[in-house]
Amino acid sequence: MINHSIHQITVTTPYAVGDVHMYVYKGESVSLIDAGVNTDEAWDQFVKGLKEINLQPSDIEQIILTHHHPDHIGLTGRFEHEPIVYGHRLVEPWLNQSDRFFEGYRDFFNDLYEKWDVPQRFRNIEKTIAVTKKFSSKSKLHHYLSEGDIIEGIPGMRVIETPGHAQSHLSFWDETNRQMIVGDVLLKHISSNPLLEPPENKGDARPKPLLEYRKSLAKLLEYDVEQFLPGHGNPFRGHKELIERRLERQAKRAENVLVYLKEKGPLTPYEICTWLFARQYESQFGLTMSETIGQLDYLESIGAVNNVESNGVSYYAPTMTHQK
Ligand SMILES: [Zn+2]
């Protein structure tokens, strides 16, 4: 029998999602799973939370990251003693923060937005990068994790690859206690956003985050989980109903998009976005655009729409009806 305990420490974030959780695994070694956001406030809250379980930052031997988003990797670089950092290999560029990486990121979105005929005022990738860097952390990834790995120092915790919300997303399954640390893959109170990212290698086809996300949810159905420990919101159980609900809602949204496309004919992803998220797209452009392209990828995957290019612009049209 392995003796260990998992403690949740919650810190505030400057993001709309609100608070984020970090988990301290006390066992054979002291590990931190996820590292909050890089603000002084979050660091202070973290140190205070550690104190309550009789620990201090220098006790953290290793940090294990669920995914690369700033509110999960933020404090990684704040430790003076440099704990060993584990995560998916795709977390690495976000920790290294090389100019070259961000140039590639910028090029990818500029090309895409050009193809989707996105007005200039929404092409604020520079700002997205600046905010991401500000709340992230510059540090090193020492070990890559992938499907099935057992992490040293936390025996019994197995790595499950769960891409979609982020390409780098991993979940951690503790079979002994039937607990799963699930990052942002499945949250009880809000649905997760599958976010568009550049492909790992420049020039490759872009990832299709919603399709990956659906697969990750289906994968979670295979596990008999007693308790999910998420990145945001309360721990929960009953994931089967929750996943069914999420998938149903997504399919319904896609259905609405298809009906609209049948009515309006070929449209660019941008045009669909302004209709689908009429109230949110101006303030949350990247997010709503990711969500829109997700629905289009899904409709394309079930053979309901085609992607056609005309004069360098990408349009989506239904396959079932004749175009006027
Ligand atoms: Zn996230």
Residues whose N, C-alpha, C, O or C-beta is under 5 A from the ligand:
A	BS01	ZN	H69 D184
